[in-house]
Amino acid sequence: MRRFHGHDTRGIEAVPEGPFFEGRFGRMFRKALRVEQRRGFLIELADSMRSQERIENPAIPAGFTYLGQFLDHDITFDPTSSLQRFNDPEGLVNFRTPRFDLDSLYGRGPEDDAFMYDQEFEGGQAKLLIGRVFADDLETVADPLEDDLPRNHPLKGQGRALLGDPRNDENIFISQLQLTFIKFHNRVVDQVKAAEGLEGGALFKEAQRLTRWHYQWVVVHDFLPRIVGQELVDRLLRPDEDGTPIVRLRFYRPQFRPFMPLEFSVAAYRYGHSQVRGQYVINTTVPRLPIFTPGPLGDERRRDFRGFRPLPPRWTIGWPFFFELDDEAPQASFKIDTKLAEPLFALPGEEEDDNKSLARRNLLRGWRLKLPNGQAVARTMGVDPLDAEELGFREPAPLWFYVLKEAELREDGVQLGPVGGRIVAETFLGLLKGDPLSFLNEPHWRPTLPAANEGEFTMADLIRFAVPEQADRDPFS
């Protein structure tokens, strides 16, 4: 079943009401006051978030909206599906610890998920499989230079991506990001093999480590500062006397293993929905199109950018339209505020689904899970909360709406405010610190792959290394 964005993640409803310090989902603010909002009020509030007039945010290029979605799928990994467990024999019973470990790329590894790996290289032990773009007759390859995610046979009614996480095919942007990370890993394999002469499983493990650490570096040093501000990142990630980075958290404090806070996954991290543009340009060939349009796509393959289908010919993304890769500014994301683009109120999906509004889904999910309201979380943090005049109503503010309004009023929509930013930053850094295999637990490690600035590594550097032909606005030139 195709589940577009906004549906519940399996297991999220089973979060206990009492203290909960480890596992997959938990609560960051267990003692914050929870005043239940009226369902009718939430419906009215959701419908008021609809807007065709949005303001761009040049500080965050449009690509970071979908990189954020990619990160979300990585750390809210769903182990209840057999294709989404990674070396976890207890996966059918216990949730595993969330990590920035690229599960969508690696699945359970080349031994267990061999269908995701290139069997013609090192016996299927090192490189990930890449698919091809087929022409409209679905019988011939469209262009020898065009690639897609690996799929089962791309005939009509087929063409499902072979991934560790099927959510990374739900729109063209995230599927192309997934392909970029696949190619990134494969390029790292080539470099490690040439430099160290490793083979088979040893080659895979070393390439996987380097891929993960460079990806995690991008998360901490490129993505996170844009979303929460460099000042907050520097406060939470400060070096000790010998220069070793120390993570200093106040609110996200798991006692044993890291858990996924509901305040993050159901509220604060959904800030990205307000960044989504209604329409995008992906290269110099494809016209500007909406991200979603109402109704089934049918045979109209070029109507919008929804996923769960083979990539149409000439739809390879030119990444300078989404990230800072040349002197021309990329498309900007929209500001973080309490408005959503029109297509997000008519999400594609199952026809029997009578609630296609992403705003309604988000607010009702928080209501069902009894999240604390925004004012209560602010007070718990020691932050002066938004008042009724600022919010526009006297009801307790749903945490997701509060985070958006706070960003709009306190940061002019350029980044998250003190409540939303703190929840996101502490969750990110707490998950990385709690992972004994992350780069944060390897003192003094610095990126080693080519970059515009030595010792640094950004998403633009990752793209240039992984897919140099897509670091051009016209990938077909």
C-alpha positions as CSV (number, residue, x, y, z in Angstrom):
1,M,0.0,0.0,0.0
2,R,1.3,3.4,-0.9
3,R,1.4,5.6,2.2
4,F,2.2,9.2,1.4
5,H,3.5,11.7,3.9
6,G,1.4,12.4,7.0
7,H,0.4,8.8,8.0
8,D,1.2,7.4,11.4
9,T,4.4,5.5,11.9
10,R,3.7,2.1,13.2
11,G,4.3,1.8,17.0
12,I,3.9,5.4,17.8
13,E,0.5,4.9,19.4
14,A,2.0,2.5,22.0
15,V,3.9,5.1,23.9
16,P,3.2,4.8,27.7
17,E,1.8,7.7,29.7
18,G,4.3,7.3,32.6
19,P,8.1,7.7,32.8
20,F,9.8,6.3,29.8
21,F,13.6,6.6,29.4
22,E,14.5,4.3,26.5
23,G,13.2,2.5,23.5
24,R,11.9,3.7,20.2
25,F,9.4,6.4,21.2
26,G,9.3,8.4,24.5
27,R,8.5,11.7,26.0
28,M,11.0,14.6,26.5
29,F,8.7,16.6,28.8
30,R,6.8,14.1,30.8
31,K,5.9,16.5,33.6
32,A,4.7,19.4,31.3
33,L,1.0,20.2,31.8
34,R,-1.2,18.5,29.2
35,V,-4.5,20.3,28.7
36,E,-6.6,18.5,26.0
37,Q,-7.7,20.8,23.2
38,R,-11.1,20.6,21.6
39,R,-11.2,18.5,18.4
40,G,-13.4,21.1,16.7
41,F,-10.9,23.9,17.5
42,L,-8.1,21.8,16.0
43,I,-10.0,21.3,12.8
44,E,-10.7,25.1,12.5
45,L,-7.0,25.9,13.3
46,A,-5.8,23.4,10.7
47,D,-8.0,24.9,8.0
48,S,-6.8,28.4,8.8
49,M,-3.3,27.3,7.9
50,R,-4.1,27.1,4.2
51,S,-2.5,29.8,2.1
52,Q,-1.6,30.4,-1.5
53,E,0.6,33.4,-0.5
54,R,3.9,32.3,0.9
55,I,7.2,34.1,1.6
56,E,10.5,32.6,0.5
57,N,13.4,32.0,3.0
58,P,16.7,32.4,1.0
59,A,18.7,31.4,4.2
60,I,17.5,27.8,3.7
61,P,17.6,26.4,0.1
62,A,14.8,24.2,-1.0
63,G,16.9,21.1,-1.0
64,F,17.2,21.2,2.8
65,T,13.4,20.6,3.1
66,Y,13.9,17.2,1.5
67,L,17.2,16.5,3.2
68,G,15.2,17.0,6.4
69,Q,12.7,14.5,5.3
70,F,15.5,12.0,4.4
71,L,16.9,12.5,8.0
72,D,13.5,12.0,9.5
73,H,13.1,8.6,7.7
74,D,16.6,7.6,8.9
75,I,16.0,8.2,12.6
76,T,12.3,7.2,12.8
77,F,13.2,3.8,11.3
78,D,10.3,1.3,11.3
79,P,11.5,-2.1,12.5
80,T,8.1,-3.7,12.3
81,S,8.6,-4.2,8.6
82,S,10.9,-7.1,7.6
83,L,12.7,-4.9,5.1
84,Q,13.5,-2.3,7.8
85,R,15.4,-4.3,10.4
86,F,19.1,-4.0,10.5
87,N,20.9,-6.9,12.2
88,D,18.2,-7.0,14.9
89,P,17.1,-10.5,15.7
90,E,14.7,-9.1,18.4
91,G,13.1,-6.7,15.8
92,L,9.7,-8.5,15.8
93,V,9.4,-7.9,19.5
94,N,11.5,-4.9,20.6
95,F,12.1,-1.6,18.9
96,R,15.7,-0.8,18.2
97,T,17.5,2.4,19.0
98,P,17.2,5.2,16.5
99,R,20.4,6.3,14.8
100,F,21.8,8.4,11.9
101,D,23.0,5.2,10.3
102,L,21.5,5.3,6.8
103,D,19.2,2.3,7.1
104,S,17.4,3.2,3.9
105,L,20.7,2.6,2.0
106,Y,22.0,-0.4,3.8
107,G,18.9,-2.3,5.0
108,R,20.2,-5.3,6.9
109,G,23.4,-5.4,4.9
110,P,24.7,-7.3,1.8
111,E,24.2,-10.7,3.4
112,D,20.5,-10.4,4.3
113,D,19.3,-7.8,1.8
114,A,21.3,-9.0,-1.2
115,F,18.6,-7.6,-3.6
116,M,19.8,-4.1,-2.8
117,Y,23.4,-4.8,-3.7
118,D,25.3,-4.9,-7.0
119,Q,26.1,-8.6,-7.5
120,E,28.6,-7.9,-10.3
121,F,31.0,-6.0,-8.0
122,E,32.9,-7.9,-5.3
123,G,30.2,-10.6,-5.3
124,G,27.5,-8.3,-4.0
125,Q,29.5,-7.5,-0.9
126,A,30.3,-3.8,-1.4
127,K,28.3,-1.6,-3.8
128,L,24.6,-0.7,-3.8
129,L,22.5,-1.4,-6.8
130,I,21.4,1.5,-9.2
131,G,18.5,1.4,-11.6
132,R,18.0,2.9,-15.0
133,V,15.4,5.3,-16.4
134,F,13.2,3.8,-19.1
135,A,11.7,5.5,-22.1
136,D,8.0,6.0,-22.4
137,D,7.5,2.6,-24.1
138,L,9.0,1.1,-20.9
139,E,11.1,-1.3,-23.0
140,T,14.3,0.7,-23.8
141,V,16.6,2.7,-21.7
142,A,15.9,6.4,-22.1
143,D,19.4,7.7,-21.9
144,P,22.6,5.8,-20.9
145,L,23.4,8.6,-18.5
146,E,20.1,8.6,-16.7
147,D,19.7,6.7,-13.5
148,D,16.9,5.9,-11.1
149,L,16.5,3.9,-7.9
150,P,16.7,0.2,-8.3
151,R,13.1,-1.1,-8.9
152,N,11.3,-4.3,-9.7
153,H,10.4,-4.5,-13.3
154,P,9.3,-1.0,-14.4
155,L,6.3,-2.1,-16.3
156,K,2.9,-0.4,-15.8
157,G,1.7,-1.3,-12.3
158,Q,5.2,-2.3,-11.2
159,G,8.3,-0.2,-10.7
160,R,8.4,-0.2,-6.9
161,A,11.8,0.8,-5.5
162,L,14.0,-1.8,-3.8
163,L,14.9,0.1,-0.7
164,G,15.5,-0.4,3.0
165,D,12.8,2.3,3.6
166,P,10.0,2.6,1.0
167,R,9.2,6.1,2.3
168,N,12.2,7.4,0.4
169,D,10.3,7.0,-2.9
170,E,7.3,9.1,-2.0
171,N,8.3,12.1,-4.1
172,I,10.8,12.7,-6.8
173,F,13.0,14.9,-4.6
174,I,13.6,12.4,-1.9
175,S,14.0,9.5,-4.4
176,Q,16.7,11.5,-6.1
177,L,18.3,12.2,-2.8
178,Q,18.2,8.5,-2.0
179,L,19.9,7.8,-5.3
180,T,22.5,10.5,-4.6
181,F,23.4,8.8,-1.3
182,I,23.6,5.4,-3.0
183,K,26.1,6.9,-5.5
184,F,27.9,8.6,-2.7
185,H,28.5,5.3,-1.0
186,N,29.6,3.7,-4.3
187,R,32.1,6.5,-4.9
188,V,33.5,6.0,-1.4
189,V,33.8,2.3,-2.1
190,D,35.9,3.1,-5.2
191,Q,38.1,5.5,-3.2
192,V,38.7,3.1,-0.3
193,K,39.5,0.2,-2.7
194,A,42.0,2.3,-4.6
195,A,43.6,3.7,-1.4
196,E,43.6,0.7,0.9
197,G,43.2,-2.3,-1.4
198,L,40.4,-3.8,0.7
199,E,38.0,-6.3,-0.7
200,G,34.6,-7.9,0.0
201,G,33.1,-7.4,3.5
202,A,36.1,-5.4,4.8
203,L,35.7,-3.0,1.9
204,F,32.0,-2.6,2.6
205,K,32.5,-1.9,6.3
206,E,35.1,0.7,5.8
207,A,33.2,2.5,3.0
208,Q,30.0,2.3,5.1
209,R,31.8,3.9,8.1
210,L,33.2,6.8,6.0
211,T,29.8,7.3,4.3
212,R,28.0,7.5,7.6
213,W,30.5,9.8,9.3
214,H,30.6,12.3,6.4
215,Y,26.7,12.2,6.3
216,Q,26.6,12.8,10.1
217,W,29.0,15.7,9.7
218,V,26.7,17.3,7.2
219,V,23.8,16.8,9.6
220,V,25.6,18.6,12.5
221,H,27.6,21.2,10.6
222,D,25.5,22.1,7.6
223,F,21.9,21.1,8.1
224,L,21.4,21.8,11.9
225,P,22.9,25.3,12.0
226,R,20.5,26.4,9.2
227,I,17.5,25.1,11.1
228,V,18.2,26.1,14.7
229,G,21.0,28.7,14.3
230,Q,24.8,28.3,14.8
231,E,24.7,29.9,18.2
232,L,22.5,27.1,19.7
233,V,24.6,24.4,18.0
234,D,27.8,26.0,19.5
235,R,26.1,26.1,23.0
236,L,25.2,22.4,22.9
237,L,28.3,21.1,21.2
238,R,31.3,22.7,23.0
239,P,34.8,21.4,23.0
240,D,36.6,20.5,26.2
241,E,40.1,21.5,27.1
242,D,41.8,19.2,24.6
243,G,39.3,20.1,21.8
244,T,37.1,17.0,22.1
245,P,33.5,18.0,21.3
246,I,31.2,17.5,24.3
247,V,27.5,17.3,23.9
248,R,25.7,19.3,26.6
249,L,22.0,18.5,26.8
250,R,19.4,19.7,29.3
251,F,16.1,18.3,28.3
252,Y,16.8,15.2,26.2
253,R,18.4,12.9,28.8
254,P,17.9,9.2,28.2
255,Q,19.1,7.1,31.1
256,F,20.2,4.1,29.0
257,R,19.6,4.0,25.3
258,P,18.5,7.0,23.1
259,F,14.7,7.2,22.4
260,M,12.7,9.2,19.9
261,P,10.8,12.0,21.7
262,L,7.2,12.4,20.6
263,E,7.6,16.2,21.1
264,F,10.2,16.0,18.3
265,S,8.7,13.5,15.9
266,V,5.0,14.6,16.2
267,A,5.5,18.3,16.6
268,A,8.8,20.2,16.4
269,Y,10.4,18.3,13.5
270,R,7.3,18.8,11.4
271,Y,8.3,22.4,11.0
272,G,9.5,21.3,7.5
273,H,5.9,21.0,6.3
274,S,5.7,24.8,6.3
275,Q,8.9,25.0,4.1
276,V,7.4,23.0,1.2
277,R,6.9,24.9,-2.0
278,G,3.7,24.4,-4.0
279,Q,5.7,24.1,-7.2
280,Y,9.3,23.4,-8.2
281,V,11.8,23.6,-11.1
282,I,14.1,20.6,-11.2
283,N,16.2,21.2,-14.3
284,T,16.3,23.2,-17.5
285,T,14.2,20.7,-19.4
286,V,11.1,20.0,-17.1
287,P,8.7,22.9,-16.7
288,R,7.7,24.2,-13.2
289,L,5.2,21.7,-11.7
290,P,3.3,21.2,-8.5
291,I,4.6,18.7,-5.9
292,F,1.2,17.0,-5.7
293,T,-2.1,17.3,-7.6
294,P,-5.5,15.9,-6.6
295,G,-6.6,12.4,-7.7
296,P,-4.8,9.4,-9.1
297,L,-1.9,10.0,-11.5
298,G,-2.9,7.4,-14.0
299,D,-0.9,7.6,-17.2
300,E,-0.1,11.3,-16.7
301,R,3.5,10.7,-15.6
302,R,4.5,14.3,-16.0
303,R,1.7,16.0,-14.0
304,D,3.4,16.4,-10.7
305,F,6.4,15.3,-8.6
306,R,4.8,12.5,-6.6
307,G,6.7,9.2,-6.3
308,F,6.2,5.5,-6.0
309,R,6.9,5.1,-9.7
310,P,9.8,5.0,-12.1
311,L,11.5,8.3,-12.8
312,P,10.3,9.8,-16.1
313,P,12.9,10.4,-18.8
314,R,14.8,13.7,-18.5
315,W,13.6,14.2,-14.9
316,T,17.1,13.9,-13.4
317,I,17.4,16.7,-10.9
318,G,19.9,19.4,-11.4
319,W,21.0,19.9,-7.8
320,P,22.0,23.6,-8.2
321,F,18.2,24.3,-8.3
322,F,18.1,23.0,-4.7
323,F,21.5,23.5,-3.1
324,E,24.3,26.1,-3.2
325,L,26.4,24.6,-5.9
326,D,27.1,27.6,-8.2
327,D,27.0,31.4,-8.2
328,E,23.3,31.5,-8.9
329,A,20.9,31.2,-5.9
330,P,19.0,28.0,-5.7
331,Q,15.2,27.9,-5.2
332,A,14.5,28.9,-1.6
333,S,12.3,27.1,0.9
334,F,9.4,28.9,2.3
335,K,9.6,30.6,5.7
336,I,8.8,28.6,8.8
337,D,5.4,29.9,9.8
338,T,1.8,28.8,10.4
339,K,0.9,28.5,6.7
340,L,1.2,25.5,4.4
341,A,1.2,25.4,0.6
342,E,-2.0,24.6,-1.2
343,P,-1.1,21.1,-2.4
344,L,-0.6,19.9,1.2
345,F,-4.3,20.2,1.8
346,A,-5.1,17.6,-1.0
347,L,-2.5,14.9,-0.4
348,P,-2.4,12.0,-2.9
349,G,-3.0,8.5,-1.5
350,E,-5.8,6.0,-1.0
351,E,-9.1,7.3,-2.4
352,E,-11.1,6.2,0.6
353,D,-9.0,8.4,2.8
354,D,-11.3,11.3,3.6
355,N,-8.7,13.4,5.4
356,K,-6.1,14.6,2.9
357,S,-5.1,17.7,4.8
358,L,-1.6,17.5,6.2
359,A,-2.4,20.2,8.7
360,R,-5.4,18.3,10.1
361,R,-3.4,15.1,10.3
362,N,-0.6,16.7,12.2
363,L,-2.8,18.5,14.7
364,L,-5.1,15.5,15.3
365,R,-2.1,13.2,15.7
366,G,-0.7,15.4,18.5
367,W,-4.1,15.5,20.1
368,R,-4.5,11.7,20.1
369,L,-1.0,11.3,21.6
370,K,-1.8,13.9,24.3
371,L,1.3,16.0,23.6
372,P,1.8,18.9,26.1
373,N,0.8,22.3,24.7
374,G,3.3,24.8,23.5
375,Q,2.9,27.2,26.4
376,A,3.5,24.4,28.9
377,V,6.7,23.2,27.1
378,A,8.0,26.8,27.0
379,R,7.5,27.3,30.7
380,T,9.2,23.9,31.4
381,M,12.2,25.2,29.4
382,G,12.2,28.5,31.2
383,V,11.2,30.4,28.1
384,D,8.6,33.2,28.1
385,P,5.7,31.6,26.2
386,L,3.8,33.3,23.4
387,D,0.7,35.0,24.7
388,A,-2.9,34.9,23.5
389,E,-2.5,38.0,21.4
390,E,0.5,36.6,19.6
391,L,-1.1,33.2,19.0
392,G,-4.4,34.7,17.9
393,F,-6.5,32.6,20.3
394,R,-6.8,31.8,24.1
395,E,-6.8,28.0,23.8
396,P,-3.8,26.0,24.8
397,A,-1.7,25.9,21.6
398,P,-0.9,22.5,20.0
399,L,2.8,22.1,20.2
400,W,3.3,21.8,16.4
401,F,1.4,25.0,15.7
402,Y,3.2,26.7,18.6
403,V,6.7,25.8,17.2
404,L,5.7,27.3,13.8
405,K,4.2,30.5,15.3
406,E,7.3,30.9,17.5
407,A,9.6,30.7,14.5
408,E,7.4,33.2,12.7
409,L,7.3,35.7,15.5
410,R,10.7,35.3,17.2
411,E,12.9,34.5,14.2
412,D,11.0,36.0,11.3
413,G,10.5,32.5,9.9
414,V,14.2,32.2,9.0
415,Q,14.9,29.4,11.6
416,L,13.2,27.7,14.5
417,G,12.6,29.7,17.8
418,P,13.9,28.8,21.3
419,V,11.4,26.0,22.0
420,G,11.3,24.3,18.6
421,G,15.0,24.8,18.0
422,R,16.0,23.3,21.4
423,I,13.9,20.2,20.9
424,V,15.3,19.6,17.4
425,A,18.9,20.3,18.3
426,E,18.9,18.3,21.5
427,T,17.3,15.3,19.8
428,F,19.8,15.3,16.9
429,L,22.9,15.7,19.1
430,G,21.5,13.3,21.7
431,L,21.0,10.6,19.1
432,L,24.5,11.0,17.7
433,K,26.1,11.1,21.2
434,G,24.1,8.0,22.2
435,D,25.4,6.1,19.1
436,P,28.8,4.6,20.1
437,L,29.6,4.3,16.3
438,S,28.9,7.9,15.4
439,F,31.7,10.4,14.5
440,L,30.9,12.4,17.7
441,N,32.4,9.5,19.7
442,E,35.6,9.5,17.7
443,P,37.7,12.3,19.1
444,H,39.2,14.8,16.7
445,W,37.8,13.1,13.5
446,R,37.5,15.5,10.6
447,P,36.1,14.8,7.1
448,T,38.6,13.3,4.6
449,L,36.8,13.5,1.3
450,P,37.3,16.4,-1.2
451,A,35.6,19.6,-0.1
452,A,35.5,23.3,-1.0
453,N,37.0,24.1,2.4
454,E,39.6,21.7,3.9
455,G,38.5,19.9,7.0
456,E,34.8,20.7,6.4
457,F,32.1,18.9,4.4
458,T,28.7,20.2,3.3
459,M,25.8,18.9,1.4
460,A,27.1,20.7,-1.7
461,D,30.5,18.8,-1.2
462,L,28.7,15.5,-0.9
463,I,26.8,16.1,-4.2
464,R,29.9,17.2,-6.1
465,F,31.7,14.0,-5.0
466,A,28.7,11.6,-5.5
467,V,27.1,13.0,-8.7
468,P,29.4,15.6,-10.4
469,E,27.1,15.7,-13.5
470,Q,24.2,16.8,-11.3
471,A,26.2,19.7,-9.8
472,D,25.1,21.4,-13.0
473,R,21.8,23.1,-13.7
474,D,21.5,21.2,-16.9
475,P,22.5,17.5,-16.1
476,F,21.9,16.6,-19.8
477,S,24.4,19.0,-21.2
